[in-house]
Amino acid sequence: RQVPKEEMKRKSNKYRVKPPPDLQSKFELQQEAKKVAEIEAAQKHKGREEDVEVEKPDHDPLYGLRVHAWVLVLSGKKEVPETFFINPFTGNSHSTMDEHFLGIESVWNHRNYWVNMQDCWNGCKDLLFDLGDTIRWEIMLSGSNKPLQLLPDAEEEKELSDKEMYDMVSDPNDEEDDTSFDMPPSWVAPIQISPREFETHCSQGRKVILYKKAKLEKWAPYWNGNGLVKRLTVYADLDCTEVVEVREWFKNREDMLDMREVNKQTQLTTDYFSPGHLLGLKAHTYMSLEPETEHIMEFYNEVRVDGLQKRVENANEMTEYFVGQDDFLHIRHIEFGKRGQKTHLAGTRTDVNSRPIVQIKECFHRNPEKPADEDVAERIFLITDETIQLTYHLKDKYITASKKDFFKAAERDRKGNEIIMTPEMCITYQAGSSEKDKKLLHLYKLLQELTVEEKQLKQQVRQSEAEVLNILKIRENEETNIKLSASIYNTERNEKRRQQYEAVKNTMEEELRDQGEQDLDYLAPFLIQIGHREKMTKGQALRVRDDCLTDFKHRLIDKANIIQARLEKAVEELQKKDQWFQENQNQLSAEEEDEFLACCSETKFHIQILALRLKREKQTAPQKYLALEEKLRRDPRLAEHLGHT
């Protein structure tokens, strides 16, 4: 008889020699640990101070010498209580006591110019903004009356009127034209900037700005093939060698990618999308685009039928968050098992390679139309244990919730007989009641409903897995073949729109040319042949009419023949290109193949335009001929002889 290992271990411990007692003082150990912690904290504090000292910027030789233009709003007019500055770039207001203002050189408006004569050693804190004081503010353009002085005491006693304040900062001599000073014309020619140069933003289309522990890069739109317009790189050190985080902003992407965050420490990448993505994606966090890895997908739930807001998935579980569901569902959590285990595989035969579903858990919000003990708050489908657990919402003034546990059994026994519902197949706890629910029929129907819903949930889980795979496949394809969109008004980059614009332009030019031909004197070339006689015989009139109609008919035929020849030439070129592609298809690279397809597309578009022009020419030619014939009949020079012909 073998002795169990636990019993042998227990017997061996009985005769084990006890270790000597620990005579070391625990208080001394605590004091030593406290002392070590204080030393480490002091070292960290000293290290932070050294870092701050090192990170201090070097002495700026241009400190206080840079000039910037701000807006000065004087007090006393339009109920302005005190003088303040406005930043013209941000629109924010700042007090004149702000320490960032190192001084003022001059103040000007549309009428005059004042030079500051005060000392700015203390910034703008001690400056007086009484522009009427010629000692502190020297006026540049003379010839106006002396402005009123604004004294601090006078401001408290009497508020200046709008007219007096206007006279203080402007020229009061309004009776005569202000010709005391005229600005000379600019010697600089008007700036001419093309739309392409304006979009470039800078000379090389790229700008780099260095900050402390950061670098900001900017590009012009369409400068990069992936739509990148801005990149912010954050570093951990001042030398900018260790990258912590990278943020990239995109524009004009067909996949609606707006921003990308890459955390170099966690290796997590988060893509943010603008509304309009094919799959309704809002954000996607991942380490790799491989399936069954960690993925966090956020969606625009407004465009989804199921109201899915977020999905979190890894190799072992998946959690979905819903919004606005009719059944008040807001969370669905699925646990998967490992492949190869003897677990129940859900679904059909096509799910053999799928991950086995171990558990499905759903959480619901409170439905106010149902009693609390009939409104399910949480239900758990234990697939492997063939158990279903229901937990209901708490009733008012109760700390426990009602519960039901169902234990599924086979529908038929070995002999083929149906198994009848028994009380042991369901454990019920009713909050606030000690009686058990003995209505087995109600429990049986509930179990049947839950069984059907369990099958539907398995299918939904498989659909969610398939959707994740589809999203990853589409995202990988979008990143491999990046496409940029162009506005329909941007004819330079929108090739299709440019071709349409050129076709419409050519059509309008032809219509204008035809209109011009109609406005010409169509009888002039033929009247020359008979000497421009004022009176013509009937024979001469008939000859002029027939010659004019014959010439017009020949011109219509020639025009149609020219279009037909161009069409046949374009078709022949397309056939040659197609034959060349069939012969060299296996030797072409991807870029050459794309170039060939683009060329063929352009040729087909040209053929389509020529075919439309030829069709329209054939349809309108008889109408043009009849219109000219009617016009000749009504012409006053021929009407006398052609009125009855």
Number of C-alpha atoms within 10 A of each C-alpha: 3 4 7 8 8 9 9 10 10 10 10 10 10 9 8 8 7 8 6 6 6 7 6 8 8 10 9 10 11 11 11 12 12 12 12 12 12 12 12 12 12 12 12 12 12 12 12 12 12 12 13 11 10 11 13 10 9 7 7 7 7 7 8 11 9 7 9 7 11 13 15 18 14 18 17 18 17 10 8 11 10 12 16 17 19 16 14 11 7 7 10 9 14 15 14 20 16 13 12 10 17 16 21 19 11 14 18 14 11 7 11 16 19 20 17 22 15 16 13 16 10 13 18 21 16 13 18 16 19 19 23 20 17 16 11 18 20 16 22 11 13 12 10 14 12 15 21 15 14 19 13 10 8 11 12 8 8 9 14 15 12 12 10 15 20 14 18 19 21 18 18 15 12 8 6 6 7 11 6 9 11 7 5 6 6 7 6 6 6 7 6 8 9 9 9 9 14 12 15 17 15 13 9 11 17 15 14 13 10 12 12 15 18 20 16 16 16 19 21 21 18 21 15 13 11 17 23 22 20 20 20 19 19 22 18 14 15 14 10 17 11 13 16 19 20 18 18 19 18 21 19 19 21 16 21 20 23 20 19 20 18 20 17 14 9 10 12 16 19 19 20 19 23 16 15 15 15 11 15 18 25 22 20 20 20 18 15 14 16 13 17 17 14 19 25 18 20 21 21 20 19 13 14 12 8 13 19 21 21 21 21 17 22 15 15 17 19 22 18 20 18 18 16 14 14 9 10 16 19 18 19 21 19 20 20 18 19 14 13 9 9 10 17 14 21 22 19 8 8 8 12 12 10 15 22 24 25 22 20 23 17 19 18 20 16 18 16 8 7 10 14 18 17 12 20 23 22 19 21 20 24 18 20 15 13 15 17 23 17 18 20 23 21 19 15 7 6 9 8 14 17 22 19 16 18 22 15 16 13 9 11 11 10 7 6 8 9 11 11 11 16 10 14 8 18 21 14 18 18 16 17 11 9 8 10 11 15 10 9 15 10 10 20 17 11 12 20 12 11 16 15 10 13 19 12 13 17 18 15 13 19 18 12 15 18 12 13 18 16 14 18 17 14 15 15 13 11 15 11 10 9 13 15 16 15 17 11 13 10 11 16 13 15 15 14 13 17 16 15 15 13 12 16 12 12 12 14 12 12 12 12 12 12 11 11 10 11 11 9 9 8 15 16 12 13 15 17 10 10 13 8 12 11 7 11 17 12 13 10 15 20 16 14 22 20 13 15 20 18 13 12 17 16 11 12 18 14 12 14 19 13 12 17 17 13 16 20 15 13 17 16 12 14 18 13 12 15 16 12 11 16 10 10 10 13 8 10 12 10 9 9 12 14 12 12 16 14 12 14 17 14 15 16 15 16 18 19 13 16 20 17 12 17 19 14 12 17 14 11 12 16 13 11 15 16 12 12 18 16 11 13 21 19 14 14 11 16 22 15 16 17 17 11 7 7
